[in-house]
């Protein structure tokens, strides 16, 4: 699976998580979906920032400014994820935050899949996309599982701090009994 296909697969998974949240029968099920959403979107954002966006920056003629726009969108998502992560179970703000998150993610996905990804596909070779897809799949196992809105969002800072954040997240997840993987 090439990088774009892998990232689109992540998008479909998150869309399903939003549907699962609204279909949840009780608070326990909703909170479990929130936890999965935080984990999956945190990993996805970190991988895009560490690997996909740097490639897009290089291959697109106007890659710098375009990727900077996507990083701003990521920051909005990470702040919402951070707020959700800090909420105690049963907090009445959860539904509003999930609604805001869904709106932000839907807009971001529309822009990525409608504009950015097709342009990257046009400018990158299939070999580059396949190689990046393999690297993304491998890196997903060690990506941060929690949002880090104050961490750097581009290499080299992200490249150095990403693995440290991921290790911290996994220890924290284990201690708090949160889902892993």
C-alpha positions in Angstrom: 0.0 0.0 0.0 1.5 3.3 -1.0 1.6 6.3 1.4 -1.5 8.0 0.0 -3.5 4.9 0.2 -2.4 4.2 3.8 -3.2 7.7 4.9 -6.6 7.6 3.2 -7.3 4.3 5.0 -6.6 6.1 8.3 -9.1 8.7 7.3 -11.8 6.1 6.7 -11.0 4.5 10.1 -11.4 7.9 11.8 -14.7 8.6 10.0 -15.9 5.2 11.3 -14.9 6.1 14.8 -17.0 9.3 14.6 -20.0 7.2 13.5 -19.3 4.7 16.3 -19.3 7.6 18.9 -22.7 8.7 17.8 -24.0 5.1 17.8 -22.6 4.2 21.2 -25.3 3.0 23.7 -23.8 4.4 26.9 -21.1 6.6 28.4 -18.6 3.7 28.7 -18.8 2.9 25.0 -18.6 6.6 24.1 -15.5 7.1 26.2 -13.8 4.0 24.7 -14.4 5.5 21.2 -13.0 8.8 22.4 -9.9 7.0 23.6 -9.5 5.2 20.2 -10.1 8.5 18.3 -7.4 10.3 20.4 -4.9 7.5 19.8 -5.5 7.0 16.1 -5.6 10.7 15.2 -2.5 11.4 17.3 -0.6 8.7 15.5 -1.9 9.8 12.1 -1.0 13.4 12.6 2.5 12.6 13.9 3.2 10.4 10.9 2.0 13.0 8.4 4.1 15.6 10.1 7.2 13.4 10.4 7.1 11.7 7.0 4.4 12.7 4.5 4.5 16.5 4.8 8.3 16.7 4.4 8.0 14.7 1.2 5.1 16.9 0.0 7.2 20.0 0.8 10.0 18.7 -1.4 8.0 17.5 -4.4 5.4 20.2 -4.8 6.4 23.5 -6.4 4.6 25.5 -3.7 5.1 22.8 -1.0 6.3 25.1 1.8 3.3 27.4 2.1 0.8 24.6 1.4 2.2 22.3 4.1 2.3 25.2 6.6 -1.5 25.5 6.1 -2.0 21.9 6.8 0.2 22.2 10.0 -2.1 25.0 11.2 -5.1 22.6 10.7 -3.2 19.9 12.6 -2.6 22.2 15.5 -6.4 22.9 15.8 -7.0 19.1 15.8 -4.3 18.5 18.3 -5.7 21.1 20.7 -9.1 19.5 20.5 -7.6 16.1 21.1 -5.6 17.4 24.0 -8.8 18.9 25.5 -10.6 15.5 25.1 -7.7 13.7 26.5 -7.8 15.8 29.7 -11.6 15.4 30.2 -12.7 13.1 33.0 -15.2 10.4 32.0 -18.7 11.7 32.0 -17.8 15.3 31.4 -20.7 17.1 29.6 -18.2 18.9 27.2 -17.2 15.7 25.5 -20.0 15.6 22.9 -19.3 19.3 21.9 -15.6 18.6 21.6 -16.2 15.5 19.5 -18.5 17.5 17.3 -15.9 20.2 16.8 -13.2 17.6 16.2 -15.3 15.9 13.6 -15.8 19.2 11.7 -12.1 20.0 11.8 -11.1 16.5 10.7 -13.7 16.4 7.9 -12.5 19.7 6.5 -8.9 18.6 6.7 -9.6 15.3 5.0 -11.5 17.1 2.2 -8.5 19.4 1.5 -5.9 16.6 1.8 -7.8 14.1 -0.4 -9.2 16.6 -2.8 -6.1 18.7 -3.4 -2.9 17.8 -1.6 -2.8 14.1 -2.1 -3.6 14.1 -5.9 -0.9 16.8 -6.4 1.6 14.8 -4.5 0.7 11.7 -6.5 1.3 13.8 -9.7 4.7 15.0 -8.6 6.1 12.0 -6.7 7.1 8.7 -8.3 5.2 5.5 -7.5 8.5 4.2 -6.1 8.7 7.1 -3.7 5.1 6.6 -2.6 5.5 2.9 -2.1 8.7 3.3 -0.1 7.0 6.0 2.1 4.0 3.7 2.5 6.2 0.9 3.9 8.0 3.4 6.2 4.7 4.8 7.4 3.3 1.4 8.2 6.4 0.5 10.2 6.6 3.8 12.0 2.9 3.6 13.0 3.8 1.0 15.6 6.0 3.5 17.4 4.2 6.8 16.8 2.9 9.0 19.7 -0.5 7.9 20.9 -1.5 11.2 22.6 -1.6 14.7 21.2 1.4 17.0 21.9 0.2 20.5 20.8 3.3 22.2 22.2 5.8 19.9 20.5 7.5 20.8 17.3 5.4 19.9 14.2 8.2 19.5 11.7 11.6 18.0 11.4 14.2 18.2 12.8 12.6 18.9 16.2 9.7 16.5 15.6 12.0 13.8 14.4 14.0 14.0 17.6 11.1 14.4 20.0 8.6 12.2 18.3 10.1 8.9 19.5 10.5 10.3 23.0 6.8 11.4 23.1 5.8 8.0 21.8 7.7 6.1 24.5 6.2 8.4 27.2 2.7 8.0 25.7 3.0 4.2 25.8 4.1 4.1 29.4 1.3 6.6 30.4 -1.2 4.5 28.4 -0.2 1.4 30.2 -0.3 3.0 33.7 -3.7 4.4 33.0 -5.1 1.2 31.5 -5.8 2.8 28.1 -6.0 0.8 24.9 -2.7 0.0 23.3 -1.4 -0.6 19.8 
